Amino acid sequence: MATQMFEGRGHAAVYQKYRFAPGEELQRAILTYLKEKGANPPELVVDVGCGSGQGTHFLAEHFKKVVGTDISEAQIQEARDTSSSPNVSYLVCPAEELPFEDASVDLLAAFTAAHWFDIEKFMREANRVIKPGGCVAISTYTLDMSLHYGNCSEKLTKIYKEVWDVLSKHSHSKVKHVLENYKEIFEALPFSDKKRITDIYDKIPMTVAGVVGYLESVSQYQVLLKNDPEAAKSLLQDTEKRILETMGVSSRETPLEFWVRHVCVLGYKGL
Ligand SMILES: C[S@@+](CC[C@H](N)C(=O)[O-])C[C@H]1O[C@@H](n2cnc3c(N)ncnc32)[C@H](O)[C@@H]1O
C-alpha cells in the first residue's frame, strides 16, 4: 500500500529548504552506469517520488526531458515554485500508477523515495513504462551520516547519533529498507542485468542551521512533532545549542560538512 508521509504544506516547505540534492559521487555513479550500458540516449527521464525536486534538477542538467512525479501535492507545489528549467515538468501521481505509455521512459530514477512505495506494484509499473534498452536508478542516502568540523568531528557525530537514537523510535516500518541497504528493493527489480552499490560517499556542504533543518525534515521528526510538539521543538533547540557549543561558535550559519553514504540500485532493461 502507498504510504503518505509528506503531505503537509509546512513539512514540504521545510523539506524544500533543507533537503540536499544528490552529491557528486552519486551523480557520477549513475551517469557512469548509463555510459557503461550504452543505454538509450535518454529522451524521457522520470524522477519518481521527486519531493520538491532535489534529484530532478540534477537530471535536468543532463537529459532532454525530465518529469518529476510525487504523490504529495504539497511537495509538487514546492517543486513547481522553485523550478525554472524549461525541460522539467511535474505531476502529482502515485509511483504505483505512472501516467506514461508502455515502453516510453528511457530512465526511471527515484532518490530517497522508493522505500515509501508499494515495492511490488512499483516494480511492475517500472517494468511497464521503461523502454527496452532503458535503465533504472533507485538510490537512497542511509542514516549513518557524520558531521565534520575542525577537530571536533567525533563529538559532533556523537551528538548527531544521540538525536537519531531518539528519532528512530518514531521510524515507520518502511525505513527498514534503508537500514537493509535496499536489499529487498534490489531483489524485487525484475531485470536480470542489475547491480547494487552500497558504498557511495558524498561530502555535502552544510551549515549548523542546515543540519538542524535536515533533522526537522525527516519523517521521524515530523511524527514526534505531531505526537509531542514540545519535546520535538526542544530536541532541535538542544541539538543546535550542543552543536554550536561543541564547535565553539555562535552563528547558525557556520559551515560544516555532512558526510553521507548512498546506496544505489541500477538496472538495465535489455533490448
Ligand atoms: C524522502 S522524500 C524524497 C524526495 C526527493 N526525491 C529527495 O531526493 O529528497 C520521499 C518522497 O516520496 C514521495 N512518496 C512517498 N510515497 C509515494 C508514492 N507511493 N508514490 C509517489 N511518491 C511517493 C513523498 O511524498 C516524498 O516527497
The ligand as an SDF file (V2000), in Angstrom:
LIG
                    3D

 27 29  0  0  0  0  0  0  0  0999 V2000
   12.1790   11.3540    1.4000 C   0  0  0  0  0  0  0  0  0  0  0  0
   11.2830   12.1180    0.1060 S   0  0  0  0  0  0  0  0  0  0  0  0
   12.4690   12.1750   -1.2340 C   0  0  0  0  0  0  0  0  0  0  0  0
   12.2740   13.3570   -2.1180 C   0  0  0  0  0  0  0  0  0  0  0  0
   13.3720   13.6330   -3.1430 C   0  0  0  0  0  0  0  0  0  0  0  0
   13.3840   12.6210   -4.1630 N   0  0  0  0  0  0  0  0  0  0  0  0
   14.7320   13.7430   -2.4950 C   0  0  0  0  0  0  0  0  0  0  0  0
   15.6910   13.1830   -3.0370 O   0  0  0  0  0  0  0  0  0  0  0  0
   14.8840   14.4230   -1.4670 O   0  0  0  0  0  0  0  0  0  0  0  0
   10.1790   10.8830   -0.3900 C   0  0  0  0  0  0  0  0  0  0  0  0
    9.1360   11.3800   -1.3680 C   0  0  0  0  0  0  0  0  0  0  0  0
    8.4170   10.2520   -1.8620 O   0  0  0  0  0  0  0  0  0  0  0  0
    7.0580   10.6190   -2.0010 C   0  0  0  0  0  0  0  0  0  0  0  0
    6.2530    9.3930   -1.9860 N   0  0  0  0  0  0  0  0  0  0  0  0
    6.0030    8.5680   -0.9490 C   0  0  0  0  0  0  0  0  0  0  0  0
    5.2220    7.5610   -1.3460 N   0  0  0  0  0  0  0  0  0  0  0  0
    4.9810    7.7420   -2.6650 C   0  0  0  0  0  0  0  0  0  0  0  0
    4.2450    7.0180   -3.6420 C   0  0  0  0  0  0  0  0  0  0  0  0
    3.6270    5.8890   -3.3370 N   0  0  0  0  0  0  0  0  0  0  0  0
    4.2130    7.4970   -4.8880 N   0  0  0  0  0  0  0  0  0  0  0  0
    4.8780    8.6390   -5.2280 C   0  0  0  0  0  0  0  0  0  0  0  0
    5.5690    9.3740   -4.3420 N   0  0  0  0  0  0  0  0  0  0  0  0
    5.6360    8.9220   -3.0760 C   0  0  0  0  0  0  0  0  0  0  0  0
    6.7960   11.5220   -0.8100 C   0  0  0  0  0  0  0  0  0  0  0  0
    5.6560   12.3290   -0.9930 O   0  0  0  0  0  0  0  0  0  0  0  0
    8.1060   12.3010   -0.7410 C   0  0  0  0  0  0  0  0  0  0  0  0
    8.0330   13.5010   -1.4530 O   0  0  0  0  0  0  0  0  0  0  0  0
  1  2  1  0
  2  3  1  0
  2 10  1  0
  3  4  1  0
  4  5  1  0
  5  6  1  0
  5  7  1  0
  7  8  2  0
  7  9  1  0
 10 11  1  0
 11 12  1  0
 11 26  1  0
 12 13  1  0
 13 14  1  0
 13 24  1  0
 14 15  1  0
 14 23  1  0
 15 16  2  0
 16 17  1  0
 17 18  1  0
 17 23  2  0
 18 19  1  0
 18 20  2  0
 20 21  1  0
 21 22  2  0
 22 23  1  0
 24 25  1  0
 24 26  1  0
 26 27  1  0
M  CHG  2   2   1   9  -1
M  END
$$$$
